[in-house]
Amino acid sequence: MMFRRRKTVPLSARIRDHLWPRRGFRRSWRYLMLRVLRINDSSYRIAAGLACGVAVAFTPFVGFHFVLAAFIAWLIRGNIIASALGTLIGNPWVLPFLLWSSYSVGHWLLGGAALRNLPEDITLIYLIHHPLKTLLPMAVGSVPNGIIAWFVVFWPAKILVARYQVVRRQRRQHSIRDRAHAIRAKSS
């Protein structure tokens, strides 16, 4: 393979790098931000896709976040790549807080009936055997949380992407002019 490592990285090191990046969170988030800003599409489509990804991160369907975000982005004509990058907000550090907020809102919307008869230590086995006691409030609560998150992300992202695209276009035009002047200067 052309792009393969000479030494394979052990599974424990790969997991550690996903949970705590070697070069830090700041650099990772900056890289993701630049990836979103440099997508070649309209500012509406990029912002809508990103907002769809963030909104879907509130749902309890963790294995299907990419698929759900891509589908919703496709429905509203958002950028599918931006939606995939938006789902990354549901990383292992933030996802428990997102799910807890969805559960709390769902519990409140269902009238408090969701917290009855819950054990103190909720395990994965309990969630599998009693999905309606936990999954239903999370699913119901993720809808208003997702809608709010969509609007909170969409408008600033649209403005930021539009400004970045204008500045990038101007920079490209200046560099093209500079190269043209240099070529003319050489030829004369």
N, C-alpha and C positions, 0 to 999 in steps of 0.2 A: 504494500500500500504506500502511496506517495506521502500522505499526510499523517501517517501513523507515528506514534511515539516509539522510541527505541526500547524504553522500559515502560511497561504498563503500570499505570497508577493503581495502587490498591483501592478497593472499594471504600475502606474507611477514610482514606484521604479525599476521595471524590465526594463523599457525604459531608465531610468537614468543610470542604470548599464551597459546597452549596449552602451550608448553614452559616458559615462565617468566611467570606471571601478573603483570600490571602492579601490582596491589595487594598482591602477595605471596602466598606459600604459606599462611601462617598464616590469613589472611582467607578464602582459598579453602577450606581444610580446615574452618574454623569454619562456613562457609556450608553445606558438605556435611553436617557433623555435625547442624546444626539442621534441615536438610531431612529427614534420617533420623529424628530425634527427633520431628518434628512430623507424621509420617505417621499418619493416623487408622486405627490397627489395633492388635491386641493386641501385647504386648511379645514373646511367643513368635514371632509371624509376622514381625515386623520384624527381630528378631535372627536368625532362621533365614534370611530372605532375604539379609540383609547377609553372614552367614557363607557362604552359597552363592556369592555374588559374589566374595568374597575367595578361597574355595577354588578356584573356576574360574580365577582369575587365574594360578594356577600351571601351567595347561595350555598346551601349545604352540600351541593352535588360536586364535590371536590374533583373527582376524576373526569368530570365533563365540562370544566370551566372553559377550556379552549373551544370546544365544540359549540357550547351555548353562546359564547361571546361572538364567535365567527358567524353563527346563524343570525343573531340579532343584528350584528353589524351589516350583514348581507341584506337583511330586511329593510334597514333604514339607509342603505347605500353608504355605509361607513367602510373604512379601510380594514380589511381582515387582518393584516399583519399588525396594525396598531392595536386591534382588539386583543390579539394574542399577547402583545407586550403589556397591555393594560391589566391582563389577568395576573401578571407577576406581582401585583400589589398583594395578592393573597399568598405571600410566602410563609414559611413555617413560623416566622416571628410574629407576623401580623394576623394570620388566619384565625387563631383562637379568639382574638378580640373581635374580629369581624363576625365570626359565628356566634359569639356570646351576645353581641349587640343585636344580631338578627333574632336570636332566641328570646332576648328580653323584650324586644318590640313585638314579636309574635305572641309571646305570653301575655303581654298587655292587651293586644288586639283581640285575643281569644277570650279575654275576660278573666285571666288568672287561673283558668282550669288546667293549664299545662304543668304547673309546678306541683300539683297534688300527687302524692305517692311516688315521688322521685327519691331514689336512694342518695346518700351523701356522696358516695364515690361512684360516679358514672363511668363505666368501662365500655370498651368496644363491644363486648359480648352483650351487655345490657342494651346498647343502641341497636344491635342486630335483632335481638329478640323483641324489643318494644319500640319499633320505629315511629309510631304515631305520637308517642309521648314526647319525643325530642325532635324528630324530623319535621312534623307538621308545624310546630311553632317557629322553627328556623325557616322553613319555606315561606310561611305567611309573613314573617318579619323581614325576610330578605327583599320582598317587593318594595315596601316604602323606603327601606334603606338604600336599595339599588337605584330607585328613582331619584332620591336626593343626591346620592353620590354621582349619578349621571350628570345632573345639572351642575353640581359643584366642580366636576372635572371638565365638562364640555366647554363652558364659556372661557375660563382662563386658558385652556389648551388651544382653543380656536384663535384667540388673540395672540398668544405666544407663537404659534406656528405661522400665522400670517405675517407677523413682524419678522420672524426669522427668515421666512422665504423671501421677503422684500430685501432684507439686508444681504442675503446670500446671492440673490440675483444681481444686486448692485456691485457686489464684490467680483462676481464673474465678469460683468461688463467692463469693470475697470481693468481687470487682469487681461482681458482680450484686447482692450485698447492699448495697454502697455506693451503687449507682445507685438501688436501691429506697428506701433511706433518704433520698437526696437528693430523689427524686420526692415522697415523703411529706412531707418538710419544706416543699417548695414549695407543695403543695396545702393544708397546714394554716395 
